[in-house]
Amino acid sequence: MHTAVNLWPLLGIAVVVAGFLLRANPVLVVIAACGVTGVAGGLSPVHLLASLGTAFVKTRNLPLILLLPLAAIGLLERAGLKEHAQASIARIRSATTGRLLMVYLLVRELAAAFGLTSLGGHPNMVRPLVAPMAEAAAEARGVKLDDAMRQRIRAMSAATDNVGLFFGEDVFVAFGAIVLMQTILRAEGLEVDPLRMALWGIPTAVTAFLIHAWNLRRLDARIFGAQR
């Protein structure tokens, strides 16, 4: 006999989707989703509040983990980090926006392949260093960037970080997705070596690098084409 599964608690997912579509306050959306899920799951109000309180106590140090690095980056920017980065890249005559981002893509992908996923990121690397250097690389070659092109360069800098991390970490043998796939396959009676699974991520990582590098070359052509 099969036990019936209560699917009503999944209404919390609908609340999250609706809240983000309406651009409501994320904190209120999450609390509302927890409330809907708890009520649909048969939890009493007291038990629901106790669960929320327990979760808050367990994660109360999380804001410090997020805010302290941001405060340090803010102090560095105030001390001229962005200006120093732009001046440094301007001294390299052969540097272009696309070439700079290709180098960062390679470093990001190789670092992620060895498990160093924290070596990069949007708030601590792209915004204060990579994006300003990419803009400076174009301006150092006499290109006057309008606001649309400046935003495009910043978006491509963020995309470069995403591509390098996403496809690089697939090569890391202790990556969570590889462990998850091994666990699922083992439950189905299939024994798979995690190292072999990680090695099969190399062709995908190389292909992703080549495709994104081509997009970066197109970005260079668009930058200098707009200048003409």
Salt bridges, closest charged atoms under 4 A:
GLU77 OE2 - ARG127 NH1 2.49
GLU135 OE1 - ARG150 NH1 2.74
GLU135 OE2 - ARG154 NE 2.68
GLU139 OE2 - ARG150 NH2 2.95
ASP161 OD2 - ARG108 NE 3.00
ASP161 OD1 - HIS122 NE2 3.96
GLU191 OE2 - ARG186 NE 3.30
